[in-house]
Amino acid sequence: MFPMDRQTYERAKPFLRLAERLGSLQAQVCDGQPVSLTLEYFGDVLEHPTGLLTASVLVGMLKQLESGTVNLVNAPVLAQERGIRVDEMRRTGDDDYNNVVTVTYQTRLPSGETLTRRIAGSVFGEDSPRVVRIDGHSCDVIPEGRLLIMWNRDVPGVIGEVATVLGTHNVNIAFGSYGRDVPGGLAVMVYVLDSDIEESTVDTLRKLKNLHTVKYARLA
């Protein structure tokens, strides 16, 4: 389905890995049934087959939703069977990064409302994938391991409240990233954790008044 020589595949591998992890991350942080997936490609990534990159995003997403085998060949078919609309866009203009893959994922919640999340990633250097934006908020996170993602109000003390809860439950933070739009507005915190976090700890975090949404994701 995606014919290419070995050299072309090797050059594309960092972007394929990034794409699959962005798809997996979206599926883990979004509740509800998937409705649509929009892939936006910018910069150096356009040197690689975008159809293959889109299939990689679908693999990451569908591995979280399907119990059977998911691969580059059957992922587009499985998405179609689920009624998921998949669109590709090529973006031109300026950006802070040499290449960007943006995944916009829309789901339908049990209430009938729709949820839309937008996560962007980039490959730094030759082989260093990063998550660089979540819902428009800047971040710098390696997409692997255990990720705790929190959407919050940007108010004094919120970082300390989260750290206190994690410390009380013996959860160690390996790395953290914090992005906001304006002071006092909305923000996104991403913590890379050294160990798994219990659902009860996540529930405790969700009770903090300044946290709107708390999600935990595991990436290979």
Secondary structure, DSSP 4 states (H G I P E B T S, - for coil): -----HHHHHHHHHHHHHHHHHHHHHHHH--SEEEEEEEEEEEGGGGS-HHHHHHHHHHHHHTTT-SS---TTTHHHHHHHTT-EEEEEEE-S--SSSEEEEEEEEEE-TTS-EEEEEEEEEEETTTEEEEEEETTEEEEE-S-EEEEEEEEE--TTHHHHHHHHHHHTT--EEEEEEEESSTTSEEEEEEEESS---HHHHHHHHTSTTEEEEEEEEE-
